[in-house]
Amino acid sequence: MGTRADTKILHVCESIQGGIATYLDELAPLQIAEFGANNVRFVVPSRSRPDLPNVPNECLIGIDYDRRSARNLLRYAGRVRRIIAEERPTLVHAHSTFAGAASRLLRAAGLAPVPIVYCAHGWSFLMDVRERKKRIYTAAERWLSRYTDAIVHISRHEHDRALRIGIPANKSFLIFNGIGNTLPAPRIDLPRNRINLLFAGRLDRQKGSDIILDAMARLRDVEVHLYVAGDAVHGNAERPILPNVTYLGWVSRDVLDSYYSAVDALVMPSRWEGFGLAAVEAMRQSTAVLASAQGALPEIVISRQTGLLCPSNDPAVWADLLRGLNKAELQRWGQEALERQRQLFSIDRVHSQLCDVYEAVGRSAQDAAR
């Protein structure tokens, strides 16, 4: 790829609300410092501008589109094709399934002759869906991998399962997600005579919002309160009115960090999880994490050291787990969680490893052109 000044990266993203927004916003300042503001661009939904406060306006390219569908995928791909032609990047870094499919379909059709780095941020074939859909997703990802120069896996779980279904090992790079150092958060005072919990993210089936809300409905006689930061992204979500639940909606990252810092624990009852960046965000604020033992979450949370892993998606099991919480114990686990985050989940490491991937892809492209 040549020198850093010769490298121009076009990040292509179809939906970023939640963990992907955090990932990009943490990564952006490092890439801009490394490659220059003229050489880093982010294609994101126009409505998601507030989710990327660390990204300068000149580095953003907004796209507006309606709900996900095959027809809109083609329209989206057409818009991405025009942006690639206008921006002339040296590589495209596509994020998540929809953007990854659009970018690589263009490559397969010979309409975007540019190297592509792809990160699923959670493989579609690992979702809790019908087997027929899983087979379709598996076949699609395997075929699209032919038109991918490098595939970034955000957890060991994602990496190993991808190789098992035939994703090429020689194109695969394991780069754990990470975030920056502890950020000072505006103080929020919560009642201290109870255990305060936080759910942060999309209110959808994957994240298990229904599981934790059902569990809270069983705990009306226990001094536990849940704050819910987030909302539905695709479709609607049920928000039962409960005396021990407060709905915050989507909040800014500063406010979210304040809640991470103020609560006793973050809850993540996910049914599947490619990584689970919210866990690392909470750990950065010295907060314990209570998570389902699904996907990559056991790679982040060490049960009874940095939090607890729940072995079941049954709301009754979650309710029992919450009944047994101890405030002092949660505080000790939070301190251990901070140390683990600093050691293993750093955005500086992510940036360095991605630079290595970009360089390897660039060398391969140059060799192929000779």
Number of C-alpha atoms within 10 A of each C-alpha: 19 10 8 13 12 13 21 21 24 25 23 26 25 22 18 20 20 18 19 17 20 22 20 21 17 22 21 23 17 16 19 18 10 17 18 16 17 14 20 24 25 23 19 22 19 13 12 14 16 13 19 22 15 14 22 14 13 11 16 19 17 14 16 11 12 8 10 12 10 9 10 13 19 15 14 21 22 16 15 21 17 13 16 21 13 9 15 15 21 21 23 26 24 27 25 20 21 20 26 26 22 23 32 27 17 19 20 16 10 10 17 20 14 20 22 27 26 28 21 21 22 23 21 20 21 17 19 13 10 9 11 9 14 16 12 13 18 20 15 14 22 17 15 18 21 14 19 22 23 23 26 22 25 24 24 17 20 22 21 15 14 22 14 10 13 14 21 16 14 10 16 19 18 16 22 21 22 24 24 17 16 16 13 11 17 14 12 13 10 14 10 11 9 13 21 22 24 25 25 28 23 23 24 18 16 15 21 22 27 20 21 24 23 17 20 23 18 16 19 13 9 13 13 18 22 23 20 23 21 20 23 14 15 11 9 10 15 12 15 12 11 15 12 18 20 15 16 13 16 18 14 13 15 13 16 21 22 20 29 28 25 23 27 28 31 27 29 28 28 23 19 22 25 23 26 26 23 20 25 27 27 29 32 27 25 29 30 34 33 28 25 26 23 22 21 20 25 16 15 24 25 19 16 15 18 28 27 23 22 18 12 14 17 14 20 18 15 24 19 13 15 21 16 8 15 11 16 10 15 25 19 17 25 26 18 19 28 22 15 20 26 18 9 15 24 17 20 16 17 21 21 14 16 18 16 12 21 23 17 15 21 19 14 14 17 12 10 8 7 5
